[in-house]
Amino acid sequence: MRWNEGRTARVIAVSSGKGGVGKTNCSVNLSVALARAGKNVMLVDGDIGLANANILLGLNSPLTIADVIARQCGLADVIVAGPSGVKIVPGHNGSGITANLGRKEKRRLADVFRPYAATLDYLILDTGTGVAPESLRLTSLSDMVMIVLSAEPTAFMDAYTLTKVLALDHGITSAAVVTNMVDDEGRGRELFRHFREVVSRFLPTELLYLGSVPRDDHVRQSVLRKQCCLEAFPRSHASLAFGEIAGALAQLDPGLRETGDRFFGMEALHGAR
């Protein structure tokens, strides 16, 4: 029996080398764009200590994933309904969902998420920035890593460092890239080509271009409104770009990998270690 038998959920980890590149905005808007395309989507806020996906959407929740880990409630009690039916799992500021977790707590997480493995189309993980071990452990439990890249030199180098650590320490040698806050699609493709060229010189990593999000003041305005850009300004340039990226991801249809099985603890069901 295959480990992923019965699993439909693709686990997509959205990561970045540093803060300030719009990772969480990309996670939120990509989730909503996929839901608008008819997909069943769950967004899990796994940003260690800086959980804010629900805050960007103006959603208040008295319960977080930390309460699930502490067995104070079930996952269904924590889920908040987001735009277009996206299921939001709020993170916990201060400890995140993987920081300092023991084996029993990690198994608890796998157990509570497993029932959703056969009902979701996508589980989007908004992971922490940088190369903190806790964030990378969560990132490695995915079917596909999506790196959010901006043209800022420090962001570029930090994204390279992230790609390097994922490849050399976690065996993740393929990733998708979204360029964010670029002048236009052409500049976005140029930025991706430069990043791929640098990575290919030194790392065994294959990079795939998913698309670009232009610099658009509507994104900032939507944050102030506590709405996602797709909801507040559906015809803005950024919103249209998020829709195109969601379409590219759906067309790509990333396969189910054993790493994604480990997120749901499915390998444990069949005796693997």
Number of C-alpha atoms within 10 A of each C-alpha: 5 9 20 19 12 10 20 17 25 23 29 25 28 27 31 32 25 22 14 11 20 18 24 27 21 23 26 29 23 27 31 30 27 24 21 18 14 12 18 20 26 27 26 25 28 32 28 23 15 17 24 20 24 24 14 17 22 16 16 10 16 8 19 23 25 20 17 20 21 11 12 12 15 15 19 12 16 21 20 21 14 21 20 18 17 23 23 25 26 29 28 21 16 12 17 25 30 21 17 11 14 10 8 10 17 16 17 17 20 18 16 16 15 18 12 17 23 13 14 18 21 22 24 26 28 31 29 30 24 19 21 12 13 19 22 22 16 21 29 19 22 26 24 24 24 25 24 26 30 26 19 12 9 12 20 20 17 20 24 21 17 21 26 21 16 22 17 13 9 13 13 22 16 17 20 18 23 23 25 25 20 20 14 14 16 11 15 24 18 12 20 24 15 13 19 19 12 13 19 13 9 9 15 16 20 13 21 15 19 21 23 29 26 23 15 16 13 19 24 14 15 19 17 13 14 16 23 29 30 26 16 17 17 15 12 16 19 25 25 18 22 28 21 19 22 23 18 14 17 15 9 10 10 13 13 19 16 16 19 27 25 21 24 26 23 23 18 14 10 11 8 9 7
